[in-house]
Amino acid sequence: MEIIVTDERDERFKEMCSSFGCDITDPQVVLLLNSFGKIVGCTSFKVYDLESAEITTLFLNSYENREKISYKLIRQLEKIAMDYEFKSVVVSFDSREDILIEVFEKLDYQFVDDLLMKKEFKSLI
């Protein structure tokens, strides 16, 4: 599997978003997960505030390896966010029943509001 870093203008990203009923036009850093020439997942983030990036999408085309693919995409997104010198990442949910909450909890995200989770990056200084 290969991760492709692109932006919100990428047609593959637009197509995947459209298949999940959303339309993203805000500037985004986008990660596409390519498996044997097919995009099987994507995630993206944008600026949330001066110190935080916000995960705005996480779409998977496969039920197989859903957790593994999610981890791979989120971890890579976090690395890129740190490269951009963000100190944290936030993600919001529509409900507490969202199936991805457990994935984010395993990656050390914590609820800071009813439907908002946050992960603070640890400083090495």
N, C-alpha and C positions, 0 to 999 in steps of 0.2 A: 504494500500500500504506500502511496505517495501523497504527501500534503502539498498542495499548490496554494501559495499566498497570492492574493489578488485584491480586487476592490469591488464595490457595489455595481460597477458597470459591466462586470463579467457576465456574458450571456448565460453561462452554465449556472451561475448563482441566481440570476433572474429567473431562469427556468425552474430551478429547484424551489425557490421561494413561491413562485406562482403555483406550483403543484401542491403547496401547502396552504394556499389561499392568502398569501401576503405579498406586499409590494414594498420593497425597500428602496428609498431614494436618498436618504441621508448618507453622508460620507461614512464609509465603513472599511475596516480592514477585514478581509474575508479569507477564510481557509476552506479549501475544497479537498475532500478526501477521495482520491482516485484509486480504484481497484480494477486492474485489468482493463483500463480504458473507459471505465464507467464511474461517474461520480456517485458515491454511496453515502456521502454525508457532507455537511457543511456547518460552519459556525462563523459568526462575525461579531465584531465589537466596534463601538464608537466611543467618543469622549462623553463621560458622564458628568464629571466636574474636573477641577484642576488636578486632582490626585488620583482619580478613578476612571477606569474604562468600564463600559457596560456591555455585557454580552446581550446582543439583540436577537440573534438567531442560533438555533441548534436543531438542525433537521437531519434525520437519518432515513435512508431509503430501505433499510433492511432491519428485520427483527432479529436476524442472526447477529451475534456478537455486538448487540446494541450497546451494552455497557462498555466493552472494550473500545469500540469506535468512539463513544462519547468521551471516555477518558483521554484517548489519544488526541482528539480535537481540542478539548478543553486545556489539557496540559500545554500543547503547542501554542494555543491562544495566550495562555498566561505568560509563556516565555517571551512572546512578541510584545505583550503589554509591558513587561518588565524592561525590555529593550527600549521601549518608548518612555521609560522612566515613570510609569504609573506606579503608585504605591499600593493599589488595591484594584479588585475587580468586583463588580456587582452584577447581579442577575435578578430579574423580577419574574414572578409567576402570576398566572391568572387565578390559581386556586392552590390550596394546600394539598390537593390530591394529585398534583402534577407528578407524573411518573419519573421525571428527571430530578426531583428534589433529593432522592436518595443518592443519586450519583454525585450531586454537588456536596452533600453532607460528607460522603466518603473522601472528597477532595478538600475537606476542611473549610467549606463555606458555612457560615452561620447566619441565622436569621437576625436581622437588625431592625426589621419592621415586620408587619404581618405577612407580606408577600415579597419581601426584598431580602436577598441573601448577599453576604459580602465575604470576601477573602482578602485579608491583609497580607502583603508580601513581607516576609521577614528580611530585615536589613542585615547585611554582613558586616556592617561597621559597628 
